[in-house]
Amino acid sequence: MANIAYWNLKKMKTTKKYILHESDMPKFWYNIVADMPNKPMPMLNSQTKQPLQPDDMEAIFAHELVRQEFSAERYIPIPEEVFDLYKIYRPTPLVRASGLEKALDTPAKIYFKNESVSPVGSHKLNSALPQVYFNKIQGIKHLTTETGAGQWGTALSIAGQHFGLDVKVYMVRISYEQKPYRKMVMRTYGAEVIPSPSLTTEAGRKILAETPDTPGSLGTAISEAVETALHSPDTRYALGSTLNHVGLHQTIVGLEAEKQMEIAGDYPDIVIGCFGGGSNFSGIAFPFLRHKFTEGKDVRAIAAEPASCPKLTHGIFQYDYGDAIGFTPMIPMYTLGHDFTPASIHAGGLRYHGAGALVSQLRRDGFVEAVDVDQIETFKAGVLFARNEGIIPAPESAHAIAVAIREALKAKEEGTEKVILFNLSGHGLIDIASYEQYFCNELQNYQPSANEINESVSKLDKLL
Ligand SMILES: *Cc1c(COP(=O)(O)O)cnc(C)c1O
């Protein structure tokens, strides 16, 4: 028996996955601000239009999160309490997509970081845990938040449970209706879930009065959650993407991947993440961009966004609000305009009008590339990946897979052995109904017209 096992091992050509020990997990998050050639422009106070001060944010966010938001320190320590809970699912595997490579018959080597192994099925828990922790040590009792596809709300719900805070989630109405399972998961984790827009806030009532049939948007749900936090005692708001501190927490993804790629003996030519507000993309890409800035490494970082919500490829760089109503500070971002309502595609987590300030600055400076992918190509890529790697990807993550496939096919054409790394930000088991729609040819491609985008962004100049 022993001999047969030995023989099988010898026959194995490539290692399938690279696993770190818990003790190899990074003890710090990486803050790219320290190494950016051009620092991001300051956020502005939405009332005074003056550079935002940390104090301005503390009514909404926990103190330590605000400190991180403004920090230029290169490494920020991960608290032990957070580290211990990370161990439930971290370090996550780095996987060689050998099945996909074979299906594409490409000389490229494709690796993915598997964030779908987290108990909530996505990368979102990487920031939910520290966010709840930093609220808890400050004595905060309640958190409000928004959720699109339900991933962030789910992560915050279980993180709240771990640290003993209660969580109220405003869920974009279209997802609340299309994805009832996510709502059930949040309730199982002990959260209260409210479809947005709702009648429970002024922001929600205003939008319902104007557009009663609206599918809702992340921007609107953020407005409702922030309003509720501002008007309730011992309550703060938590945001699952866009802000610097969220991307910071996600860098554990790229920091682990960096070690794992080293073990694999490869270095990525291309790093790809799907793009909603930018957190999982920042998480996988920033630690590698660090090598570009500090060691002159030649690595491309590509953000994969949906054609229906193309802020990085078709938006403009402007100061804009992070939400639909204007509660958040004004952020220097690539945006489609804060009241842009994207078509109801199935990658709900990518239906957000703007990109975070750090990614926006990096894109402006040419360090980040962006491409858009339509819904049909996305699901086609998702199915190919599922059938060859065994994991059904979240529709969001399938955007990154689609771009990885494009690059692998390009490498085949050119006959080059490119090394491609993408982030599998989540699995799609709870989104499985959207795959069924794809098979029934019920999915459509949506692309906002240039006019539609112009109209939406033309309102922005009035903001300053
Ligand atoms: C939320 C989500 C995204 C998009 O958010 P980012 O902040 O851009 O990462 C992508 N993939 C999955 C699985 C998500 O849950």
PDBQT file of the ligand as one rigid body, heavy atoms in Angstrom, charges set to zero:
ROOT
HETATM    1  C1  LIG A 501     -19.089  42.322  -2.100  1.00  0.00    +0.000 C 
HETATM    2  C2  LIG A 501     -18.461  41.401  -3.030  1.00  0.00    +0.000 A 
HETATM    3  C3  LIG A 501     -17.679  41.876  -4.085  1.00  0.00    +0.000 A 
HETATM    4  C4  LIG A 501     -17.524  43.324  -4.421  1.00  0.00    +0.000 C 
HETATM    5  O1  LIG A 501     -17.025  44.161  -3.439  1.00  0.00    +0.000 OA
HETATM    6  P1  LIG A 501     -15.545  44.719  -3.454  1.00  0.00    +0.000 P 
HETATM    7  O2  LIG A 501     -15.512  45.668  -2.327  1.00  0.00    +0.000 OA
HETATM    8  O3  LIG A 501     -15.316  45.402  -4.771  1.00  0.00    +0.000 OA
HETATM    9  O4  LIG A 501     -14.664  43.561  -3.264  1.00  0.00    +0.000 OA
HETATM   10  C5  LIG A 501     -17.047  40.941  -4.894  1.00  0.00    +0.000 A 
HETATM   11  N1  LIG A 501     -17.186  39.624  -4.703  1.00  0.00    +0.000 NA
HETATM   12  C6  LIG A 501     -17.943  39.126  -3.709  1.00  0.00    +0.000 A 
HETATM   13  C7  LIG A 501     -18.075  37.645  -3.547  1.00  0.00    +0.000 C 
HETATM   14  C8  LIG A 501     -18.600  40.001  -2.833  1.00  0.00    +0.000 A 
HETATM   15  O5  LIG A 501     -19.329  39.504  -1.844  1.00  0.00    +0.000 OA
ENDROOT
TORSDOF 0
